[in-house]
Amino acid sequence: MKFEKWQALGNDYLIFESEALRWELTPERVGLICEPHFGVGADGILLLSKPADPAHVADLRIFNPDGSEAELSGNGAREAVLYLRRSGWTDADEFTIGTAAGPITPTIVDQRTCALKLGRASTTSEDYPSGPVDGRGELESAGRTWAFQHVSIGNPQCAIAVEDADELEDLDLAEIGPAIESSELFPNRSNVSFYRVEDGGSRVRARIFERGVGETLSSGTGASGAAVAARLAGAPSPLTVALDGGELSVDVSDELEVRLTGWAEPVCAGDLSPELLRALSEL
């Protein structure tokens, strides 16, 4: 069973085409495939299939390593988009794909770069049902109170501003993140970004704790959530968001329309071994 491994700023996914699958991608199978010692190892799986809407090029499903399904991933979507182009699904520079968060329209800039129109962000959503209109709130984790900004941008984001640069870099996300991700305020759990606005407002430094994954080198939607929160607090647009794995450009309009631009590239291609396929079929 063939796959390709791609990465974007260190955020790596395995790409499968649904027609090649021999069985359903259950949480147990996703977990084994993504496991770095007994499986291939990745931050998740991107599953591409023929589109339900004939106006789209493909439908994309995104699986976290714990088997849960994500509505959207900015890095994963860019990887899928560039894979689709390289694999001959389309020869267009601009097209649409379906996701659980709705259709998204990418524009391919060059062989390894594309821009994604992620739609309009919102400070209210069913992912923070008790939240006020401005999406602000407070919660407890690791013995302290954190003020946050809820942003819905295809998936739920909890953006937390950290004013001190050294404090941001020293945060133990493995300790702090889980209680925030699974807070009772967020019935569907939440992605979490800790960020600081720098360079007079044109740059955002962010660290990401991703729902169903943990701390990651980067996240496209996490970067977008942090950029929207910074924009709501008065930062200009576009913003350069610096993540542990590199930089992304996020343009946030006055109406909170979000455009995310960055790179992605393949790491390797291969086939799952007969031994791994047998183990997966037995799950």
C-alpha positions as CSV (number, residue, x, y, z in Angstrom):
1,M,0.0,0.0,0.0
2,K,1.7,3.2,-1.2
3,F,2.1,6.4,0.7
4,E,4.1,9.6,0.7
5,K,5.5,11.4,3.7
6,W,5.4,15.2,3.5
7,Q,6.4,17.9,6.0
8,A,5.8,21.6,6.4
9,L,7.9,23.4,8.9
10,G,8.5,20.1,10.6
11,N,4.8,19.2,10.8
12,D,4.8,15.8,9.1
13,Y,2.0,13.8,7.6
14,L,1.6,10.6,5.7
15,I,-0.6,10.9,2.6
16,F,-2.7,8.0,1.4
17,E,-5.2,7.8,-1.5
18,S,-8.5,6.2,-0.3
19,E,-8.7,3.9,-3.3
20,A,-5.5,2.2,-2.2
21,L,-6.8,1.5,1.3
22,R,-7.6,-2.1,2.1
23,W,-9.6,-1.3,5.3
24,E,-11.1,1.6,7.2
25,L,-8.8,4.0,9.0
26,T,-9.8,3.2,12.6
27,P,-8.2,5.0,15.5
28,E,-6.2,1.9,16.3
29,R,-4.8,1.7,12.8
30,V,-4.1,5.4,12.6
31,G,-2.2,5.1,15.9
32,L,-0.1,2.2,14.7
33,I,0.8,3.8,11.4
34,C,1.8,7.1,13.1
35,E,3.8,5.4,15.9
36,P,7.5,6.2,15.3
37,H,8.9,2.9,16.6
38,F,6.4,0.3,15.3
39,G,4.9,2.2,12.4
40,V,6.0,4.8,9.9
41,G,5.9,7.8,12.3
42,A,4.1,11.1,11.7
43,D,2.0,13.9,13.2
44,G,-1.0,12.5,11.4
45,I,-2.5,11.1,8.2
46,L,-4.0,12.9,5.2
47,L,-6.5,10.8,3.3
48,L,-7.4,12.0,-0.2
49,S,-10.4,10.7,-2.1
50,K,-12.5,11.5,-5.2
51,P,-14.7,14.6,-4.4
52,A,-18.3,14.4,-3.5
53,D,-18.7,17.8,-5.2
54,P,-17.6,17.5,-8.9
55,A,-16.5,21.2,-8.7
56,H,-13.7,20.1,-6.3
57,V,-10.5,18.4,-7.1
58,A,-10.5,16.1,-4.1
59,D,-11.9,15.6,-0.6
60,L,-9.4,15.7,2.3
61,R,-9.7,14.0,5.7
62,I,-7.2,14.6,8.4
63,F,-6.4,12.2,11.2
64,N,-4.4,13.0,14.4
65,P,-2.1,10.3,15.8
66,D,-4.6,9.5,18.5
67,G,-7.1,8.5,15.9
68,S,-9.3,11.6,16.2
69,E,-10.3,13.5,13.1
70,A,-9.3,17.1,12.7
71,E,-11.6,19.5,10.8
72,L,-8.6,21.3,9.2
73,S,-4.8,21.6,9.2
74,G,-3.1,24.5,7.5
75,N,0.2,22.7,7.1
76,G,-1.5,19.4,6.2
77,A,-3.8,21.1,3.7
78,R,-0.8,22.7,2.0
79,E,1.0,19.3,1.8
80,A,-2.2,17.7,0.3
81,V,-2.6,20.5,-2.2
82,L,1.0,20.3,-3.5
83,Y,0.7,16.5,-3.5
84,L,-2.4,16.7,-5.6
85,R,-0.6,18.9,-8.2
86,R,2.5,16.8,-8.3
87,S,0.5,13.5,-8.6
88,G,-1.6,14.8,-11.5
89,W,-5.0,15.2,-9.9
90,T,-5.0,18.7,-11.4
91,D,-2.9,21.0,-13.5
92,A,-4.5,24.2,-12.2
93,D,-2.8,26.8,-10.0
94,E,-6.0,27.6,-8.2
95,F,-8.7,25.0,-7.3
96,T,-10.9,23.9,-4.4
97,I,-10.8,20.8,-2.1
98,G,-13.4,19.7,0.4
99,T,-12.6,19.3,4.1
100,A,-14.6,18.7,7.2
101,A,-14.4,22.4,7.8
102,G,-15.8,23.2,4.4
103,P,-14.3,23.9,1.0
104,I,-10.9,25.7,0.9
105,T,-9.3,27.3,-2.1
106,P,-5.5,27.2,-2.5
107,T,-3.4,29.1,-4.9
108,I,-0.1,27.4,-5.9
109,V,2.7,30.0,-5.9
110,D,5.6,27.8,-6.9
111,Q,6.7,24.1,-6.7
112,R,6.8,24.2,-2.9
113,T,4.7,27.1,-1.8
114,C,1.0,27.7,-1.8
115,A,-1.5,30.1,-0.2
116,L,-4.7,28.9,1.4
117,K,-7.9,30.9,1.8
118,L,-9.1,29.6,5.1
119,G,-12.3,31.6,5.2
120,R,-13.5,34.0,7.9
121,A,-12.4,33.5,11.4
122,S,-14.9,33.9,14.2
123,T,-14.7,34.6,18.0
124,T,-17.9,32.6,18.6
125,S,-18.5,29.0,17.8
126,E,-20.1,25.8,19.1
127,D,-16.5,24.9,20.3
128,Y,-16.8,27.5,23.0
129,P,-20.5,27.6,23.6
130,S,-20.4,29.5,26.9
131,G,-18.1,32.2,25.5
132,P,-19.0,35.9,25.0
133,V,-19.2,37.5,21.6
134,D,-15.6,38.7,21.8
135,G,-14.4,35.1,22.5
136,R,-12.3,36.1,25.5
137,G,-12.1,34.1,28.7
138,E,-10.0,32.7,31.5
139,L,-9.1,29.2,32.5
140,E,-6.8,27.4,35.0
141,S,-3.8,25.2,34.2
142,A,-0.6,24.3,36.0
143,G,-1.5,26.3,39.0
144,R,-2.2,29.6,37.3
145,T,-4.9,31.5,35.5
146,W,-4.5,32.1,31.7
147,A,-6.4,34.8,29.8
148,F,-7.3,33.5,26.3
149,Q,-8.8,34.5,23.0
150,H,-11.0,31.9,21.3
151,V,-10.8,31.8,17.5
152,S,-12.6,29.5,15.2
153,I,-10.8,29.1,11.9
154,G,-12.0,25.8,10.6
155,N,-11.1,24.3,13.9
156,P,-11.1,25.6,17.5
157,Q,-8.1,27.7,18.7
158,C,-7.3,29.0,22.1
159,A,-4.7,31.8,21.8
160,I,-2.9,32.9,24.9
161,A,-0.8,36.1,24.8
162,V,2.5,35.9,26.7
163,E,4.2,39.3,27.1
164,D,7.7,38.3,28.2
165,A,9.9,36.7,25.6
166,D,11.9,34.5,28.0
167,E,8.7,33.3,29.7
168,L,7.2,32.3,26.3
169,E,10.3,30.2,25.5
170,D,10.5,28.6,28.9
171,L,6.9,27.5,29.1
172,D,6.5,23.7,29.7
173,L,3.7,23.1,27.1
174,A,3.6,19.4,28.0
175,E,2.5,20.4,31.5
176,I,0.3,23.3,30.7
177,G,-1.3,22.2,27.4
178,P,-3.4,19.1,28.3
179,A,-5.7,20.9,30.8
180,I,-6.3,23.7,28.4
181,E,-6.9,21.4,25.4
182,S,-9.5,19.4,27.4
183,S,-11.0,22.2,29.4
184,E,-14.7,21.9,30.1
185,L,-15.1,25.2,28.3
186,F,-14.3,23.4,25.0
187,P,-16.6,20.4,24.5
188,N,-14.7,19.4,21.3
189,R,-11.3,20.1,22.9
190,S,-9.1,22.9,21.5
191,N,-5.8,23.6,19.9
192,V,-3.7,26.0,22.0
193,S,-1.2,28.6,20.9
194,F,1.0,30.7,23.2
195,Y,2.2,33.8,21.4
196,R,3.9,37.2,21.7
197,V,3.8,40.1,19.3
198,E,7.2,41.4,18.3
199,D,9.0,43.9,16.1
200,G,6.5,46.7,16.5
201,G,3.6,44.4,15.8
202,S,4.6,43.0,12.4
203,R,5.8,39.6,13.7
204,V,4.3,37.0,16.1
205,R,6.3,34.4,17.9
206,A,4.1,31.4,18.7
207,R,4.4,28.0,20.3
208,I,1.8,25.4,19.5
209,F,0.1,22.6,21.6
210,E,-2.1,20.8,19.0
211,R,-5.3,18.9,19.9
212,G,-4.7,15.2,19.7
213,V,-1.0,15.6,19.1
214,G,0.7,17.6,21.8
215,E,3.5,20.2,21.3
216,T,4.4,20.5,17.6
217,L,7.1,22.3,15.7
218,S,4.4,24.2,13.8
219,S,0.7,24.4,12.9
220,G,-0.9,26.4,10.1
221,T,-4.2,26.9,11.8
222,G,-2.5,27.5,15.1
223,A,-0.4,30.2,13.5
224,S,-3.6,31.6,12.0
225,G,-5.4,31.6,15.4
226,A,-2.5,33.4,17.0
227,A,-2.4,35.9,14.1
228,V,-6.2,36.6,14.4
229,A,-5.8,37.1,18.2
230,A,-2.9,39.5,17.6
231,R,-5.0,41.3,14.9
232,L,-7.9,41.7,17.3
233,A,-5.5,43.2,19.8
234,G,-4.4,45.8,17.3
235,A,-1.6,44.2,15.3
236,P,-1.3,45.0,11.5
237,S,-1.7,42.6,8.6
238,P,0.0,40.7,7.1
239,L,1.8,39.1,10.0
240,T,4.9,36.8,9.9
241,V,4.3,34.1,12.5
242,A,7.6,32.5,13.7
243,L,7.1,28.9,14.9
244,D,9.7,26.4,16.1
245,G,9.8,24.8,12.6
246,G,10.0,28.1,10.6
247,E,7.9,31.0,9.5
248,L,4.4,31.4,7.9
249,S,2.7,34.5,6.5
250,V,-0.8,35.2,7.7
251,D,-3.0,37.9,6.2
252,V,-6.0,38.8,8.3
253,S,-8.5,41.3,6.8
254,D,-10.6,43.7,8.8
255,E,-13.5,41.2,8.3
256,L,-11.2,38.4,9.7
257,E,-10.8,36.7,6.3
258,V,-7.6,34.6,6.7
259,R,-5.1,33.8,4.0
260,L,-2.2,31.5,5.0
261,T,1.0,31.2,2.9
262,G,3.9,28.8,3.4
263,W,5.8,25.9,2.0
264,A,5.6,22.1,2.1
265,E,7.7,19.4,0.6
266,P,7.9,15.6,0.3
267,V,10.2,13.6,2.5
268,C,9.9,10.1,1.0
269,A,7.6,7.7,-0.7
270,G,7.1,4.0,0.0
271,D,5.0,1.0,0.5
272,L,3.8,-0.4,3.8
273,S,5.5,-3.8,4.5
274,P,3.6,-7.1,4.4
275,E,4.3,-7.4,8.1
276,L,2.8,-4.0,9.0
277,L,-0.2,-4.6,6.7
278,R,-0.8,-7.9,8.4
279,A,-0.7,-6.2,11.8
280,L,-3.0,-3.4,10.6
281,S,-5.5,-5.9,9.2
282,E,-5.7,-7.7,12.5
283,L,-6.7,-4.6,14.4
